[in-house]
Amino acid sequence: MGTLGIFGQGFGDDFNWQVNSGSTPTGRTGPSGAAEGSFYAYAEATGNTPSKRAILVGCFDFTGLTGPQISFAYNMYGSNIGSLSIEVMDVNSGQSSVVWTETGNKGAFWQTATANLGAFAGKNVELSFISQTGQGGSDRADIAIDDLLVEVGAACDPPVLSISSENASCSDTNDGSATVTAT
């Protein structure tokens, strides 16, 4: 796999991410299909153990943004699963930090996660998904990701207005707004 959308292979890793549809080639590891659509990216563990890393990198411009975050689906099924991490680097300063990590076998089903990238608002960043196989010698360590979404801001609850009055009324409109009258 050369690229997956705006993501490409990282440098200095031990093996590459691949695009797949359906099950991964090794039994009892990896997903049976995509979380969304037909295809997903995965790190094939066969021949890449123990403790080998595959890095998938994408560049993002968060200048002018507040509250960026990434949500995604991941599959970490297999007896020799190591870890999946997201590392973000500010390309101007070179400072990086791990913003999300998960370790171990999570079962055959897709899981979902969201990572807060707010510390990198207003910056150009390099975001890396890092898959690492476990320390054992088993090939049952395929890790997959799918359905990635980088969002501009975290969802929040709508504001609540409290009014204390003996004579208050509230009426709604067809556009989702409301009018509150207190006398």
Phi, psi and chi 1 to 4 in degrees:
 res  aa     phi    psi   chi1   chi2   chi3   chi4
   1 MET       -  125.2  179.1 -170.9   98.9      -
   2 GLY   -83.8  -55.8      -      -      -      -
   3 THR  -138.7  160.2   62.9      -      -      -
   4 LEU  -130.8   93.7  174.5   65.1      -      -
   5 GLY    64.2 -123.8      -      -      -      -
   6 ILE   -88.3    0.9   62.5  167.6      -      -
   7 PHE   -93.3  148.9  -74.7   87.3      -      -
   8 GLY  -140.7  173.5      -      -      -      -
   9 GLN   -66.2  138.5  -59.3  -63.8  -19.1      -
  10 GLY   -79.2  168.3      -      -      -      -
  11 PHE  -107.4  153.3  -63.8  100.4      -      -
  12 GLY    77.6   16.9      -      -      -      -
  13 ASP  -102.8 -176.7   55.7    0.7      -      -
  14 ASP  -100.4  -24.9  -57.6  -59.0      -      -
  15 PHE  -157.4  175.2   63.8  109.4      -      -
  16 ASN  -109.5  155.1  -70.8  -28.4      -      -
  17 TRP   -74.2  153.0  -73.5   80.7      -      -
  18 GLN  -131.3  160.7  -57.5  175.2   40.5      -
  19 VAL  -101.9  137.7  173.9      -      -      -
  20 ASN  -143.4  158.7 -162.7   39.3      -      -
  21 SER  -130.4  136.2  178.7      -      -      -
  22 GLY    84.4 -158.4      -      -      -      -
  23 SER   -76.4  156.5  -61.0      -      -      -
  24 THR   -74.4  159.4   62.0      -      -      -
  25 PRO   -64.6  -26.8  -16.4   24.9      -      -
  26 THR   -90.5  131.5  -51.3      -      -      -
  27 GLY   -70.1  153.8      -      -      -      -
  28 ARG    59.0   33.0  -64.5 -175.7  -69.2 -172.9
  29 THR  -158.6  153.4 -171.9      -      -      -
  30 GLY    74.9  172.7      -      -      -      -
  31 PRO   -79.0  164.8   30.2  -35.4      -      -
  32 SER   -90.0  -10.0   58.8      -      -      -
  33 GLY  -179.2 -178.9      -      -      -      -
  34 ALA   -69.7  153.1      -      -      -      -
  35 ALA   -74.2  -35.5      -      -      -      -
  36 GLU  -142.8  132.5 -175.2   69.0   30.5      -
  37 GLY    74.5 -147.7      -      -      -      -
  38 SER  -110.3  -23.5  -59.9      -      -      -
  39 PHE  -121.8  156.0  -63.1   94.0      -      -
  40 TYR  -148.1  165.3   58.7   91.1      -      -
  41 ALA  -101.6  141.8      -      -      -      -
  42 TYR  -149.1  159.2   83.9  107.2      -      -
  43 ALA  -106.6  110.7      -      -      -      -
  44 GLU   -78.3  119.6  171.8   59.3   52.8      -
  45 ALA   -81.5  -20.5      -      -      -      -
  46 THR   -56.2  122.3  -59.6      -      -      -
  47 GLY    79.3    4.3      -      -      -      -
  48 ASN  -126.0   44.1  -64.8  -54.7      -      -
  49 THR  -130.6  161.9   59.1      -      -      -
  50 PRO   -87.8  157.8   31.3  -32.9      -      -
  51 SER    50.9   49.4  -59.2      -      -      -
  52 LYS  -103.5  150.5  -57.4  -73.3 -179.8  159.4
  53 ARG  -117.9  142.8  -64.0 -179.0  -18.7  143.7
  54 ALA  -123.7  132.2      -      -      -      -
  55 ILE  -121.6  131.1  -58.3  172.8      -      -
  56 LEU  -116.5  124.7 -168.0   63.7      -      -
  57 VAL  -122.1  139.3  179.9      -      -      -
  58 GLY  -135.5  147.5      -      -      -      -
  59 CYS  -106.7  138.2  -66.8      -      -      -
  60 PHE  -135.3  144.0  -64.7   88.7      -      -
  61 ASP  -105.7  105.2 -179.0   -5.4      -      -
  62 PHE   -99.7   12.1  -68.7  157.0      -      -
  63 THR   -63.8  137.0   57.2      -      -      -
  64 GLY    80.0    1.4      -      -      -      -
  65 LEU  -106.6  151.2  -59.3 -178.6      -      -
  66 THR  -124.7  139.7   58.1      -      -      -
  67 GLY    67.6   38.4      -      -      -      -
  68 PRO   -66.4  152.5   24.9  -31.7      -      -
  69 GLN  -153.1  162.1   64.3 -178.1   22.8      -
  70 ILE  -124.3  134.4 -174.4  168.8      -      -
  71 SER  -120.1  150.3   59.2      -      -      -
  72 PHE  -164.8  165.9   58.4   99.5      -      -
  73 ALA  -105.8  146.2      -      -      -      -
  74 TYR  -141.4  152.1   66.0   97.1      -      -
  75 ASN  -130.1  122.7 -177.8  -73.7      -      -
  76 MET  -129.7   70.7  -62.5  173.4   69.2      -
  77 TYR  -109.4  122.9  169.8   51.9      -      -
  78 GLY   152.3  153.8      -      -      -      -
  79 SER   -74.4  -13.4   59.0      -      -      -
  80 ASN  -120.6   27.9 -167.2   37.6      -      -
  81 ILE   -63.3  134.9  -66.7  -69.6      -      -
  82 GLY   -96.6  -93.8      -      -      -      -
  83 SER  -149.8  159.7   64.2      -      -      -
  84 LEU  -129.1  127.7  176.0   63.1      -      -
  85 SER  -132.8  156.5  -58.3      -      -      -
  86 ILE  -117.1  122.8  -62.5  175.3      -      -
  87 GLU  -115.9  134.9 -178.2  176.3  -76.0      -
  88 VAL  -120.0  133.6 -178.9      -      -      -
  89 MET  -122.5  131.5 -179.4 -178.0   73.8      -
  90 ASP   -73.8  115.1  177.2  -21.2      -      -
  91 VAL   -69.2  -21.5  -63.8      -      -      -
  92 ASN   -79.3  -42.3  -66.9  -38.2      -      -
  93 SER   -95.7  -20.4   70.9      -      -      -
  94 GLY    80.6   -1.5      -      -      -      -
  95 GLN   -72.1  135.0  -61.9  -79.0  -19.9      -
  96 SER  -135.6  158.8   64.8      -      -      -
  97 SER  -153.4  151.9   62.3      -      -      -
  98 VAL   -83.5  122.6  174.2      -      -      -
  99 VAL  -103.0  -11.9  -63.7      -      -      -
 100 TRP  -161.1  141.1 -178.0   88.4      -      -
 101 THR  -153.1  149.1 -168.6      -      -      -
 102 GLU  -142.7  144.5 -168.3   66.8   68.4      -
 103 THR  -130.8  153.6   60.3      -      -      -
 104 GLY    81.8  171.5      -      -      -      -
 105 ASN   -67.1  125.4 -177.5    0.0      -      -
 106 LYS  -110.9    9.0  -58.6  -58.5  173.3 -156.1
 107 GLY    92.3  175.4      -      -      -      -
 108 ALA   -77.1  -14.9      -      -      -      -
 109 PHE   -92.3  153.4  -60.2  102.5      -      -
 110 TRP   -67.4  140.9  -74.6   95.0      -      -
 111 GLN  -111.6  163.0  -48.9  -67.1  -41.3      -
 112 THR  -123.9  151.7   57.7      -      -      -
 113 ALA  -149.5  158.1      -      -      -      -
 114 THR  -133.6  133.6  -60.6      -      -      -
 115 ALA  -116.2  129.4      -      -      -      -
 116 ASN   -77.7  125.6 -177.4  -22.4      -      -
 117 LEU  -112.0   18.4  -53.7  174.3      -      -
 118 GLY   -56.8  -30.9      -      -      -      -
 119 ALA   -64.9  -15.1      -      -      -      -
 120 PHE  -109.4   10.5  -63.3   92.8      -      -
 121 ALA   -59.7  139.2      -      -      -      -
 122 GLY    81.9    9.8      -      -      -      -
 123 LYS  -127.3  161.3  -59.2  176.8 -179.5  178.4
 124 ASN   -90.9  130.1  -71.9  -55.6      -      -
 125 VAL  -131.1  159.0  -59.3      -      -      -
 126 GLU  -114.4  118.1 -169.0  174.8   88.9      -
 127 LEU  -106.3  125.9 -173.5  143.1      -      -
 128 SER  -120.9  130.5  -59.7      -      -      -
 129 PHE   -91.8  125.2  -80.4   91.0      -      -
 130 ILE  -119.4  114.1  -56.7  168.9      -      -
 131 SER  -100.0  131.3  171.5      -      -      -
 132 GLN  -129.4  128.7 -177.6  164.1  -26.4      -
 133 THR   -72.5  161.5   58.3      -      -      -
 134 GLY   -72.1  177.0      -      -      -      -
 135 GLN   -81.8  -15.8  -65.5 -180.0   -4.0      -
 136 GLY   -75.4  174.8      -      -      -      -
 137 GLY   -94.0    2.9      -      -      -      -
 138 SER   -75.3  145.3  168.8      -      -      -
 139 ASP   -81.4   -0.3  -70.6  -21.4      -      -
 140 ARG   -83.7   70.0  -66.6 -167.4  179.4  102.1
 141 ALA  -146.4   28.6      -      -      -      -
 142 ASP   -70.3  131.0  -65.5  -10.0      -      -
 143 ILE  -120.3  135.0  -66.5  177.1      -      -
 144 ALA  -129.5  152.9      -      -      -      -
 145 ILE  -133.0  153.7   57.3  173.8      -      -
 146 ASP  -160.5  167.1 -165.0    7.1      -      -
 147 ASP    54.8   49.3 -159.5   21.7      -      -
 148 LEU   -77.4  138.0  -78.8   64.4      -      -
 149 LEU  -143.0  118.2  176.2   63.7      -      -
 150 VAL   -96.0  122.4  175.9      -      -      -
 151 GLU  -110.9  152.0  -59.8  174.4  -81.9      -
 152 VAL   -75.6  -31.3  173.1      -      -      -
 153 GLY  -153.5  154.0      -      -      -      -
 154 ALA   -74.4  142.9      -      -      -      -
 155 ALA   -68.2  147.5      -      -      -      -
 156 CYS  -138.2  162.9   63.0      -      -      -
 157 ASP   -73.0  146.6  -67.4  -32.0      -      -
 158 PRO   -65.4  153.3   20.8  -28.1      -      -
 159 PRO   -65.4  150.6   20.5  -28.2      -      -
 160 VAL  -111.9  132.0  176.1      -      -      -
 161 LEU  -108.9  123.8  173.9   64.5      -      -
 162 SER  -108.5  130.9  -63.8      -      -      -
 163 ILE  -127.8  134.8  -65.1 -179.9      -      -
 164 SER  -115.7  111.1  176.8      -      -      -
 165 SER  -161.5  149.2  173.3      -      -      -
 166 GLU   -76.4  -25.3  -68.5 -178.3   18.9      -
 167 ASN  -121.0   81.3  -62.9  -43.1      -      -
 168 ALA  -122.1  145.5      -      -      -      -
 169 SER  -139.3  155.3   65.5      -      -      -
 170 CYS  -137.2  132.9  179.3      -      -      -
 171 SER  -133.9  143.8   60.4      -      -      -
 172 ASP  -103.1  166.9   62.9  -13.3      -      -
 173 THR  -123.7  171.3   63.0      -      -      -
 174 ASN   -72.8  -15.5  -71.4  -24.6      -      -
 175 ASP   -92.0    8.4   67.6   -0.5      -      -
 176 GLY    91.3   -2.7      -      -      -      -
 177 SER   -92.5  169.4   63.4      -      -      -
 178 ALA  -136.9  153.3      -      -      -      -
 179 THR  -116.7  127.4  -57.8      -      -      -
 180 VAL  -115.0  130.8  177.7      -      -      -
 181 THR  -123.1  126.2  -53.5      -      -      -
 182 ALA  -125.8  134.0      -      -      -      -
 183 THR  -124.3      -   55.6      -      -      -
